[in-house]
Amino acid sequence: MSLYYVDLVAINSKLEELRTEPVRVLVDTGAECSWLPAPVLAKIGIQPRRKRAFRSAEGRIMVRDVGYCILAAEGFETNDEIVFAQPGDMLLLGVRTLEGFCVTVDPVGHRLTERPSIVAGNVSGGRRAAELVRQHPSPLRQHPKGPIAVFP
C-alpha cells in the first residue's frame, strides 16, 4: 500500500462555524485516532478533555491531550476524538475516524470509498439472518464466529 494523504478539517461541535483550515494528514489504518496540531485545535476552541497514552511504531510511550470535535474529509463527516499533536508528531487520519465516515480506503485510487454500515441483529432464530447473508455476500460480513447478519 502506498502513502495516501487527505485534507482534514476539524469543526468545533459546539460552534460549527469555527473550523480549521484543511490540514494535510496521512491516512493510517494502523492508527486508532486522528491527530492534528494542538495550536490549530486550540485556535477554534477545541479543549483537551483528558490525557491518553499512545505507543509509537518504535515502541515509545507518549502521553497526549485528547478532545472531541467533528472531523471532515473528502465529503465525509463524523464526530470523534482528536489527539492534540505536538511538534514532531505525525498528523494522521486514524481508523476510528474512517469507521465514523463509513468508508474504506482505496489504496490504489487514493480515495475514500463509501460503504454500507454493518448492523448485527438478533440471529437467535437464524433462518432470516442466514437468508440475508446469502442474498448479500460480502467480505465485510465475514467473522471468525460465523456470518454477521446485515439488514438492508
C-alpha positions, -999 to +999 in steps of 0.1 A: +000+000+000+014+034-009+012+065+012-021+084+009-029+118+022-061+138+026-071+173+038-087+170+072-109+198+087-118+199+124-150+216+134-159+228+169-190+207+177-204+235+199-199+263+174-198+247+140-189+280+123-155+275+140-134+253+118-097+247+109-082+253+075-077+220+058-047+201+072-028+175+051-028+142+071-016+107+064-044+081+061-032+055+086-053+024+090-029+013+117-036+043+139-066+043+162-071+080+165-067+111+143-041+136+151-040+174+144-016+201+157-026+213+192-024+250+182-047+245+153-073+228+175-069+254+203-075+282+177-110+270+171-118+264+207-114+227+210-105+219+245-085+190+258-108+167+278-083+141+291-048+126+286-042+093+268-011+072+264-001+061+229+026+036+218+046+048+187+057+024+160+091+024+176+076+013+209+079+046+227+051+056+250+038+092+247+011+110+265-011+135+246-042+156+253-074+144+236-106+163+229-138+160+208-148+176+175-164+170+142-139+158+116-145+162+078-125+150+047-135+143+011-172+150+017-175+127+048-181+138+084-181+122+119-179+132+155-148+118+170-119+121+195-089+141+182-054+139+195-036+173+202-004+166+182+029+181+194+058+193+172+074+163+157+042+141+158+028+128+126-006+142+115-029+113+110-064+102+099-070+072+121-092+041+117-119+053+142-125+084+120-126+062+089-151+039+106-172+070+116-171+082+079-184+046+069-156+044+043-130+020+032-096+031+019-089+026-018-050+023-017-047+022-055-071+051-063-060+071-033-095+079-022-121+071+004-149+048-008-183+048+009-195+015+023-227+004+040-227+002+077-227-032+093-255-039+117-256-071+138-291-082+146-307-108+168-300-140+150-313-165+176-338-179+150-310-178+124-332-186+093-339-150+083-303-138+091-288-167+071-311-159+041-300-123+042-263-131+044-267-155+014-285-128-006-259-101+002-225-118+004-196-095+013-162-099+028-173-072+053-197-097+068-171-124+075-164-130+112-144-157+130-176-169+148-197-170+117-216-146+095-229-113+108-265-105+098-268-073+079-303-060+074-308-039+042 
